[in-house]
Amino acid sequence: MNKYEAMFIIKPDLAEGERKTLFTQISDAVNKNNGTVTQAAVWSEKRKLWFPIAKFHEGVYYLLNFTVDAQAIAKIRHVYKLNENILRVLITRP
């Protein structure tokens, strides 16, 4: 099990209920691949982007720390790419 950190840029126009659902979907993707989420929190509310992403000039930054096997990262990344509310995701090993 390796430690990972994922930074998400989320659409800024989501309602509060949609954001909560999206955050649980993000954590569930890790849990379904036999991983554990150690920390999850909103890093920044509606931060201005350097360049537009999908015609959005702002984004909500969400930080997720988790542990999972290295083979599961490709599956998790694929699940995140299919979600239309996630503009960008970066997964790194701290």
Secondary structure, 3 states (H helix, E strand, C coil): CEEEEEEEEECCCCCHHHHHHHHHHHHHHHHHCCCEEEEEEEEEEEEEEEEEECCEEEEEEEEEEEEECHHHHHHHHHHHHHCCCEEEEEEECC
